[in-house]
Amino acid sequence: MAEIKTLSKVELFSDLNNSNLKQYNDLCRWKYYNPNDTIIEQTDETNDVYFIIEGQVRVSNVSSSGKEVTLEILDTGQCFGELAAIDNSPRSSNVSALEHTFVAIMQSNIFLKAIEDNPSIAVKLIAMMASVIRTSSERIVNLVTLGANDRVLAELLHELKICKIVNNSAIIECLPLQQDIANKASTTRETVARVFSDLAKKGIILRNKRTLMVTDVTALKKLYSKDCEYQ
């Protein structure tokens, strides 16, 4: 993994000029994490903000019964830890590296001053939080109204939201593990495997390890809509 200490890939800072970007680069700490390393533990009383320069992390909670529930998978350019920086409360989730991951770490007071001084950062942060709320609301509704198979389809469509669709097809790079998809859909890994197998037989998806190609986005959406009509 190349050591490139810049926030230029981070969405929150994408509108800053080079001078301002360098200013915040110099104010960060930089750290590597290996796969499965714990980055943040739930209830930690820390409030630094982390920016993913390269890699992928899992955000999860642990239930009272000890079951780990995946909340989200975050990729290069995204951030985590901002809630504790804003409200100075203990960490609400665990975060662990899914692959070799390089992060920039910013102290909360610097992050809050960056928001105050740069309206573009504030607007992007609000949009990011709105997206999280929308996704959480959709999952709650899906859990109440949809069967397990359709919740898996909903998660697949969620992954497609950040993909470029060309000629009715799209490629999902670094597809979450089946267990992570199952956790987000509140079902089992076996159900996810069965849904993916059915989609492959229908010619709707092609899979190669962590890369998944949706060959017919329209068919996938129609399958989801059709199934939901009967819930």
C-alpha positions, 0 to 999 in steps of 0.5 A: 500500500503506497503511503500518500498522506493527503485528504484529497480523496476524502469527499468532505474535503473535495471542494477545498483548494490545495492550500487549505487541503495541505493545512488539514493534511499537516494537522492529521495523524496517519496510521495503517491497519491490517485486516481484522484490526480493531480501529474503534471500540463501542463505548470508547470515550475518544472523539477523533475523526477518521478518514479512509485514505485507502481500504475498507472498514466494517461498522458494527454493533454487538447486541446484548446476546453477543451477536455482531450486527453489521451497520455499514461498510465504508470505503476509500474517501468516507469517514467515521467517528464524526458523531463522537466529535460532534456530541462528545459522547462515547463511541456508538459502534465498533469499527474494524478494518476489512483489508489493509487500510490507511487512515488520516486521524483528526482531533475533534476540535480541529474537525469542528473548526474545519466545519465552522471555517468551511461551509462546503464541509458542513454541507457535505457532512449534513448530506452524509448524515441525511443519507445515513438516516434515509438508509436506516429508515429504509432498513427498518421499513424493510425489516417490518414489511419484506421477506428475507429474500427481498431484504437481500435484494434491497441491500444489493440495490443499495450497493448499486446507488454509488455505482455508475450504470452503463448500458443497463449494467453496473459493477460493484467493486469490493462487494461486502462479504455475504455475512455482512450483507446478511447482517444488514438484511437481518437474515442468514448467510445461507439466504444471501447465498441462495438469492445470489445463486438464483440471480446468477441462474437468471443471468442477472448477476455475474460474480468474481470473488469480491467483484459483482457485475449486475448485467441487467439492472432493470431486471433486478429492480423489476424482480424486487418490485414484483416480489414486494407487491406480494408482501 
